[in-house]
Each structure stands twice: as C-alpha cells, then as structure tokens.
Amino acid sequence: MPSNTIDKHFMELVTPRQNSQDLENDFRKLNERYRLFLDNDMVICFTDNPMGHLSFMGPEIIDALELPVKTDNIMVHLNTFHRKTDEKYDPTREQNEQDLDILIQHAIKLGIQYLLCVSGDGNERLTRLKPESLGYDPKVILTVTSVQLLEHIHKEYSGQFTCGVAFNQYEPAREELEKLERKLAAGASFIITQPVSINAESDARIVTANKNLEDMLKFADTNNIQVILEAWMSQKLAHLMPECVGYDIHFGNFDPWTNLKDIRHCYPERKLYLSMIFGPQTLQKVQELLLTA
C-alpha cells in the first residue's frame, strides 16, 4: 500500500441551502463544526450544491464567517454544474460563486489546497457546463465530466491544487475502473469511495460492491494512488444511502458504529472520509473507536 500523501482523516461539512428558512442558525452550526474539525486537525470537506440543491460555496462561507484557514485542512468539492463566464474573482465586489472560475480563484486566494472533482447533480437552476465553454469540441466531447474538469484545472490553474476524484464501487466494475483510469490520466492524485458497507447480508449487491472495492484498492496501490474510504455515520439518514450510491440497494438495519469498527478492522491503515458527524460527542466517540478498533 502506498504511503499516505494526506495523513489526516476527512470530515464532510454540508453547506447551507440558499433558500434556508433559518440561515443564521445554519451558519452558527457550521461555524461550530468547522472549528471543531479544524481543532482536531482534520481535512474539512465543503460540499458543492449537495443532492442538486442550490447552496452556499465553501470559500464564500469562510469569508462571511471569518473562519481561519489552514491550507492543508480544507477541501472543496467541485462539480460540473456551474456557469462559465470570463469574469474574474474580485474580493472588492459581491460575486456569484456558482461561476466556476470565481469559485476556483477564490479558493486559490484563501490558500485552499485540495479539490474533489466530481460530476455532481443538477436541476433546472444548475445546468451542466458545456464542452465548448471549457474549450472542447462538442462533437467530440458530448458531456463534461470530472475528467474535463480535472483537465481544465490543471491547464488553467497549474500547480495550484491537489485534486481527488470519486470511485463508486456500486457501479459495474469494468466501466468504473475504466472511468478511474481516465481520471488518473487527467491528473487525479487521490480517490474517495462511496460509503463502504461491510454488512453484506442485506443485499447481494453489497458483496459485489465490496469485491469491486478490493479490486480498485489493488489497482490504486499498484499505481501508488491514495484511497480514502467513506464512512457514513448516521443511522437516521441511512435511507439516503441508495440515493448517494445511485442504486436502490437495501442496506438493512444499518449500524454506523458497527460498520465503522468493521471498516477499521478490514482496512486499518486507510484514511477515512467521515460524513454526518454533527458535534463533539460524536466526534470523540469516532476518535476513540478508531484508536481501539
């Protein structure tokens, strides 16, 4: 297994929706969680319009709440559902950070080091980038994916970011590995999986997914690419896992704590991407489990 290029666990921080009915409270909670994760030296991962809901971007939240920034403790998700204009980031003006380059340039200004490039989800207000907007022939590149996003970043912002990509072990293995090879060729430096479920009793497709995960880990280790395993930490929101992985898979009576313990037992040296952690007590329990599992 390759040595860890990022020697920290990752902590997802879901950004508030722009139509929130209680934005002051949402920002208060985010402020508390951000500082908690930063104090514990974790990579804080800002989502990008999660589940296709128009939301605030990580860099604008950092500025609005005057949050401290450590360059190797922040990661911004970046998906393909953004506008592309010629406007440049200008800290003296109010700008729309749904604009791809304003978002990227603001992240650079803050010293953010990590991007996670994903295809993402859209809706009627979030339309996918057009191939020609990134300089591609639309007759050759029909759809912008994370591959074109990576190529754009490495071309226009060379040396500014370390970029990661997603791997969905629940997808058919051959197609997903072929996608991964294209992502790595485009400049990806690390991989984050979909939520790992060790419990295979509820659905045979979980057995297949875990086999796909093992095959990918062997491939990544051979190519000296770091893999971070996602651990879903909410039993209450476990019903969202099928939507997250893209398939109507039955995850059974999901127990995040048993699952985390099993992940740690099976993959003791891997770093984790932890989602759905909302406070210090839960974080402390996670840390204790990771130390003893």
Secondary structure, DSSP 8 states (H G I E B T S, - for coil): ----SS-S-EEEE---BTT-S-HHHHHHHHHHHHHHHHHTT-EEEE-SSGGG--B--HHHHHHHTT----GGGEEEEE-S--B--S----TTS---TTBHHHHHHHHHHHT--EEEE-----BTTB----GGGGT--TTT--S--HHHHHHHHHHHSTTS-EEEEEE-TTS-HHHHHHHHHHHHHTT--EEEEEE-----SS-HHHHHHHHHHHHHHHHHHHTT-EEEEEEE--STTGGGHHHHHTS-----S--HHHHHHHHHHH-TT--EEEE---SHHHHHHHHHHHHH-
